[in-house]
Amino acid sequence: MNDKIIQYFDEIEVRLIESLAVASYQVIRRDVSVVDGKMRVKSVLTNGDSFEFFIYMVESNRQLVLEKYSFHWQNREGRLRVRMDNAPHFPDLMNAPHHVHKGDKNVEALLEVPQLLSFLEEIEKKIV
């Protein structure tokens, strides 16, 4: 088991518990090995929206690296508000494969790899 990844996943769960925007959450998957870890969570927000994420972390040169991710926020009617991911389906965007979907039709490049807890903070600013 990788202690750095375990600690990071624990920090995520603490933030979900403490967040005034999160009404409830369910850990769907949390697997940690010596070199990597995967975490998938579904949550219901206090305004009825939902927030789901998947992260796949690896430790490389003593640093945690976010290899694959999807942060998905949708309203209570099921309409996408924001999703950040690094699926390779927009190869022509700057800094591909990192991109953000804003609503159903707008896709933009992400110039930096997003951080899950920063994404949660943005949600909190908009609904708390």
N, C-alpha and C positions, 0 to 999 in steps of 0.2 A: 504494500500500500504506500502511496505517495503522500507524505505528510503535508506538503505544500498544497496539493490539490484538495486534500481533505479539509484543510484550514480554510481555503478559499470557498469551497462549497458550504462549509459551516457559516462563514460570513454572509453568504447569500441568504441562507435560511434565516439568520438573525435579522437581516434587513427586511425580509418579507414579513416576519413576525412583528417587527417594530413599525413598519410602514403604516401611516394613517390612510394610505390609498388602497391597501390590500385587505379585503374582507376575509378571504380564506385562500389557502393554496394546497395543492396536492403534489407531492414528489412522485412523478411517474417512473423516473429512472435516476439512479445515482450509483454509478459503478466507478470504482477507482482501482487502478493497478499500480505497479511500481513506476511506470513511465507515463501513464495517461489517465484521463477521467472523463466521464460523460454524465451530464445532468440534464434532465427534462422535467419541467414544472409547468403546471397549469394553475392559474389563479383567477379568482373573481375579485374585481375591484369594488370599492364602496359605492360607485355610481352605477354598478351593473355591467360595466364593460368587462372584458376578459383580457388577460395578459398571459401569454405562453412564451416559453423560451426553451431552446436546446443549446447546450454548449459542449464542445469537445476540446479539452485542454491537453496539452503535452508539456512535459518539462524538457527544456533544451538548454544546455549550458547554464543550468541552475536557475533558469527563468521560466515562468509559466507563459505559454504561448497559446492563444486562442486560435485553434486550427479551423474549426467549423462552428458556425453559430447561426441562429435564427431567433430574433426577438420580435414577437408578434403581438400587436395591440389592436383589438377590434372593439367596436361599440356593442351595446347590448342587442342590437338588431343583427349583428353578425357582419357589419360592414367594416372593412379594414380602415383603421386610422393610420397606423404606421407599422411597417415591418422592415427591419434591417437584417440582411443576411449576406452570406458569401457563396451562395449557389452560383455556379458558373454560367448562368443563362443570359448575361449581358456583357459579353467579352469586349465590346467596343467602348465601354465606359472607362473614363480615367480611373486608375487604381482598381480596375477589375480584379477580382470578382466582387469587391465590397461595394454594396449599394443599398439604397433605402427606397422603399415603396411608400409613397404618401397618397393615401386613398387608393382607389381602384386602378387609376391610369397613369399616375405620375411616378416615374422612376428616375432617381438621381444618383450620381456617383458619391460614395463616401471617401473623403480624402484620407481619413484615418480609420483604423480598426476601432469600432465602437466598444465601449465598456458597458457591460450589463447593468451595473449599479448606477451608472450615469443615465442610462435609458430609463431605469426605474425612477430616478430623481426627476426627469422630465415629465413623466406621467404624473408624479405627485404634484408638481407645480401646476399642472393643468386641471387636476380634479379635486385637490384638497382645499 
